[in-house]
Amino acid sequence: MKSTLFLILGILVCVGPAVRTARAALEPDPTHEKYAQILVEALKADNYEDYVSNGDASFKKLNRDGFHTLAAKLSPRLKAGYIPTYLGDLRDPDFHISLWKLTFKDGGDEIMAMLNMKAGMVESFWLHALTLKARGKKRCPTCDGTDSDWAH
């Protein structure tokens, strides 16, 4: 009995730090979490200025009409309630990318979001809805109607 107790304690001592490290790896960078929330809330409020306010020069040139088209589609669902879930990071020498899942309280389809930041500025915020289809192909609701797997 005593040896089993020591074995269990030994395992906990060895595994404990690994579990804490794994848990920390599943927590988003606070800056990404903040900006992801700002971007989603701007879509919810259909507020273009808030949406582009933390973006780089290119992001601030985002098509205003395209933004309003996307906000009109998502805003009702966001206002009904949503839960953002951090999925992880993708690292690149130049960018820091975080992945998010938006689960809507209406029980409908989820959306995956990809926040791309460079030098502390939002470089892009891509949304992907698996069921957003037209003529059998996925459509980008903010572009000129060209086929795309992502909305931005």
Phi, psi and omega in degrees: 000315181295320180292325178295319179298316179294324177296314179297315178297320178297318179296316180297321179294320180284320185275331184310308179299324179294321179294318178296321179294316179296319179296318179296325179293339180267007178259136183287155171300131183303325179294317178295319179299316180298311183289325176299317179295317179300315182295315180293318178295326176293321175297317180301319182270358184054049184246095183299317183298317177294324183298316184265356188300329182254017183268162174286180184302320180293317181296325180291349177266009180307137181301117182298316180296319177299319177299312182295326176297313179295315180299321179298324179285322186267331186307313180300321180290320179295320179293330178287344178121142180209159177234116176275136178234125177286129182256336181145182182241154168239127182252147182214153181302330184256338187232160170237119185244131175242144181250139183224152172243132175255115177256126184266142181289348176283356178080003181281189183302144177274164178233138173261136180241144178233114179261122182246121181237148177217129178053039176078007181241149176288124179262324175197157176220104185258139178241138181230117176249121185295333184257008179282093186229148173217131182053035176080359179238150178289145182239148173267112185288351181253353180265198181272019178095007179290150180294139182199153173270349187231149171253145180220000000 
